[in-house]
């Protein structure tokens, strides 16, 4: 069993969102023989998202939980 963590941050001007970050954390596991299970969590954030044409502002955070079998 391993644990992987990756974090990336990008600084932008205010019109583009001020800053964005991307966090990826993964727990890969060898189950049986060549059968592997990976569980990943992803967090993306834009500090100041641009407003849409209809005036609505998107969420700042986006979360994903990913399961993979190989």
C-alpha positions, 0 to 999 in steps of 0.5 A: 500500500502506497500513498501519493500526494500532489499539490499545484498552485498557480497565481493569476491576475484578478480577472483570471481568478486570483489563484487556482490550486489543484490537490490530488491524493491517491491510495493505490492498493494491490488486492490479489495478484495483478488486481489493483484498487486505486482511490483518489480524491481531487480538489480544485479551487479558483479563488475568484471565479468569473461570473457567467453571462447570466450573472451567476457565479460558479462555485469556487471549489470542485471535489471528485472522488475516483475509484479505479480497478485495474 
